Every structure is written in structure tokens, then in C-alpha cells.
Amino acid sequence: MKYIDEFQDPGLARRLLDEIRATVTRPWALMEVCGGQTHTIIRHGIDQLLPPEVELIHGPGCPVCVTPLEVIDKALEIASRPGVIFCSFGDMLRVPGTDRDLFQVRGQGGDVRVVYSPLDALRIAQQNPDREVVFFGIGFETTAPPNAMTVHQARKLGIRNFSLLVSHVRVPPAIEAIMRSPDCRVQGFLAAGHVCSVMGTAEYPELAARHRVPIVVTGFEPLDILEGVRRTVLQLERGEHTVDNAYPRAVLPDGNPAARAMLDDVFEVTDRAWRGIGVIPDSGWRLSERYREHDAEHRFSVEGIDTREPAECRSGEVLQGLLKPHECEAFGTTCTPRSPLGATMVSSEGACAAYYLYRRLDLGTPSPKSPAIDSPALEGSSVV
């Protein structure tokens, strides 16, 4: 198959579903660790089409959602300072900090700008040599290479008024933390294809062997998800636990060597806090000593951060796969995309946002009508 519409073919989807139904003999719980995959699953009703024995658990796959509250509050403090131009992708502007978000900082006079690439922020720094320009660098292994390359370029060009506020996280340590949790029900993983396109698959075999769980590298279209589920269930039914690449059109065993070399040059592995989860050892990156002058946390002394999560927000349980979004009492009532309590409701990859956008009418959640969500999830689905 060469075209995207082929990966949404209803006939092929039915065949894959039939194969899954013919294979499964007992209950299995699988976790996708990618917000993009979560949205595909909920948008197309894949979780409802699967046989009841197969449960899909939504993991901490949204980079915006797992950015810790302390880092958000540091971003808000830095963005509020005179002489600072704070640059970010648009999905971070609505993420709530302890008592405000970046949109509110901009409304109060802060120079907060939406950019579409970290290189846009570097260009702004070149154009404003008398201002401090900070780029909010968040995300998994997918967004880390361009951010690393931008810092490398800033150092090479001698642009000293550019810095990066770093909150990059790594997927394999998160899988390790999930499997070590006493509440873990996960028996197999759909690994994020875009992460593996950068990093390859070398970190996964040890995880699969140690925890005896199959890990299937999976893409993002409906048929990608169904094929990933089929391969995972097949391994589980056979008692196997290996790494299987179901996304070979984008993922090579070694990933992208040039991107990995840039990461090794600019970043070093560190412990990192995940919002709603806590600190996971070796689960993140920070700028290495060579590039420390471009580290916003070192450049700006932000002390006395007092973070407070809303007591009624249960996004931490959602991120750990312990709770479905609609099972939270605040879902769709006190917590909506316009007034989110947690990042999982406001991020374009958040599980709560997916349920609100595609599933809330099925759940009977009262809300204003929108053309995108007037129909139940299964009606109009490209895989039904």
C-alpha cells in the first residue's frame, strides 16, 4: 500500500477485525503510548469495534500532557519578565499552570509568540539582539532532534540571546515505570512509530524480555492500529514476547543515525518528572555542559515555585492508564477544552480531549453542538 486512503479502507479493516476475533481466546489489555494513536482509536471507534476480550488502555503518550506543572510554572514566570520574548508551539498556550496559562500571560502584556519551528525562534533572536528569546522545548524523541539542532546552530552562529527551556522525555523508561507499577494491567504495548523512526528499536527487546510483554511498533492510521493489535494479540495467544516492527515503511532498526548523533551531542540523559506520574529515572534529556549557556533554567533564576494541581483533576490516573477520561467526575462539566483542569483536556494529543471531541455525545455529556462532533463516534467512521 502506498497511499493514506488505503490505510483507511473499510474492507481491509473488517478483514483485520475478523482475524483478531478468530485469534483471541481470552481477555488481553494493550496500551498505546502515543497520543496520536489514541486519537485515531477514539475518532474511528476502533476500541468499540474490537472484540470485548481486547481492551485498549491509553498511556502517557501526550508530550504536552506529561510536561510537569513545575516546568509550566517556570515557563509562565520567565514569559512574564520584561525583555523576554517567549516562543512556543500553539498547543502549550492553553496548558494550565498553577494559576494561569501562557495565553493569560500574553493578555497581561507578556511577549508570548506562537512559532511553527524552533528555527523560527532562533530567527527572532537574531532579529532582536537586545532581547532574551526563549523557546519552550517539550516532547518525546520526535521533537528533540530539531530542538537539539537549533541549539547547536545557535552556538555555531554565536547567538547568545537564545535559550531553550527543556522538558524532553523518553518513552522506554516510561514503559519500564508502567510495568513496575503495582497497579499495572498492561500485557502488551503498541509502540509509537514516530519515536522509533528516530531512535530505532534497540531499546525495546530488553524491556520485552524482562517484563514478558510483546511490543509492536505501530503507525497511526486505522489499519496501522488494527494490524498492531492483531500482531500483539497473536503474540499473547502464543505466549511470545518479542519486538515486532509493524511500521517498516517508516521505521528502520537503527532509526535515524543523524538525528541520534545530534541528540548525543547536545543533550544528556537525566531523571525527569512526568506530570501526574512523578519522577522516572533516566526518562528525560537536559542540555549537556557544552551547551549549558543556552539552558533557560540556568540563565533565568526561577526560585520559590509553589505548584498546586487542582484536587478534582484526575489526569494523572488517565496518563497512567488507570482511568478512562469519561470516568473522571469533572469530565465535560467543570473540565472542558475552554476551561481545562489538566493538560489532557486541552492538548491536541490528550486522551481527555479525544473523548470530549469524538465520544462525549455517546457518553451523554452535555455540550454545545459542533459540526465535528454532532455524530456518534461510529457513524461516518472510515473503518466501519
Disulfide bonds with the S-S distance in Angstrom:
Cys62-Cys65 2.43
